[in-house]
Amino acid sequence: MKILIVLTSHDQLGETGKKTGFWLEELAAPYYTFIDAGADVTLASPAGGQPPLDPKSNEPDAQTETTKRFEADEVAMQALANTHKLSEVLNQDFDAVFYPGGHGPLWDLAKDQNSISLIEQSLQANKPVALVCHAPGVLRDVKNAEGRPIVEG
């Protein structure tokens, strides 16, 4: 099974001057669930390269055995530093799509046409699309096959 994990490239928490991005545990836990089950995992983000980490997600009280495992894993850290550019990812290359949370996705992925198209194509192909915590905000402009918002009502 091939799973695409889509991360944010957005690092500013509105006009607060605070940093944001993806939430580490919300990447690390599913990443290892997939990897340990034998899945082939690919990371992507709108800008490609290193996505921003929400610094609060890496404070001592937010760290877990899984986040520590991820940060000690050279393969995982290399994949994170070199995410694929979302515009270059093809839906047909993956069996499922997963979106970790954090506040960043609310800014870029919610309006990113590549992300919207990826989700729409996945749903129309009956492929699993999973989102955690704040990530369901990226569904705002996603439409079903009839052109209606999937979050309508």
N, C-alpha and C positions, 0 to 999 in steps of 0.2 A: 504494500500500500504506500502511495506517495501522498504526503500531506504538506500543504503550503501554510506557513504561519506568516500572517501579515502584521507588521509592526508599524507604528507611527514614525514620522520624521519630524513631528512638531515638538518644540522644546520650550515654549513660553506659555505660562498659565495666564492667558488673557492679558490684561494690562497691569497685572499685579507686580511684574518684575521678577516673579518667582519662576523657577525652572520646573518643567514637567517632562513627560515622555511616556514610555511604556512602564508598566509595573513589573518588576523583576520576577516575583513569585508567580505571577500570572503568565509569564513566558516559561519559566523553568519547570514548574510542575507538569504542565501539559507536554512540554518538550520531552521530558523523560518518560512520561506515560507512553508517548508515541514511540520513542527510540527503544525503550525497554520491551515494547511489544513487537519490535522488528520493523517498524515503519521507516521509510526514507523521508526525512524531514528537510524542507527547504525554507529558508527565511527570506522575506522580501519586505520592502518598504518603499514609499513613494520616491524618495530621493536616492535609494540604494545606499550602500556603504553602512557605516555605523549609525544606528538609530539612537536617539537620546533616551537615556535612562532617567526615570523620575528619581531624583536623589533621595526622596523620602522612602522609596521602596528598597533602598540599600542601607538604611540606618540599622544599627544593631538590633533594635526591637522588631524589625521587619524581616530579618534574615532567618532562614530556615535551613534544614539540612539540604534541601533541594537547591536553594539559591547558592549555598556554599559549594555544592557539587557542580553546579553550572559554572560558577566563576573559577573553579579549579580545573575545568574540562577544556583543554586546549582546542579540541575540535569544535566544541560549542562556541567558545569565545571567538574563534576564527570565523565561524559561520555568522556570528552576530556582527563582527567588524566588517564583514563583506556581504551584507544582504544584497539580494538581487533587486534591481530596479523594477518596481511593480509594473511599469508600462511595458516591460520586456517579458513578463511572465504570461504563459499561455494556460488558460483554464484546462484545456484537454490534457495537459501534462500531469494533472493532479486528481486524486480520488476524493479529496476532502480539503476544506479550508478552515483555518482557525484564526481568530483574532483575540490576542491578549488585550487586557484593559490598560488602565492608566488614563489620565486626562487628555493626553496628546491626540488620540484618535478622534476626539470630539471636534477638533479643529481641522485636521487635514483629511483624514479618511472619510469623514462624514460627507465631504463634498468632492472627493477625488473620483473622477470619472472612471479611472482604471479599477478602483476598488468596487465602485458601484456595479460596473459591468461584470467584474469577476464574480460577485455575489449573485447577480441576476442569472448569469450563465450557469453557475453551479446549481442554483435552485431549479432552473429549467431542466437541467440534466439529472435531477434527483440526487445530487451529490450532497453529502453532509456539509453544513456550514454551521460552525459553532463560534460563539462569542461569549466573553466573560466580563463581569463587572461593568465598567463604563463602555466597553466595546459595542454593545448593542446600539449605541448612538450612531454608529456608522450605517445603520439601516434606514436612516431618515429619508433618503431620496431613492432607495431601492424599490423597483417596481416588479410586479409579477408579470406573467406572460400576457395578461390582458391589459397591461399598462397602468394598473392600479397600485398605489403604494402598499407594500407588504405590511406596513404598520398602521394601515388605515383603521380607524375606529378604536 
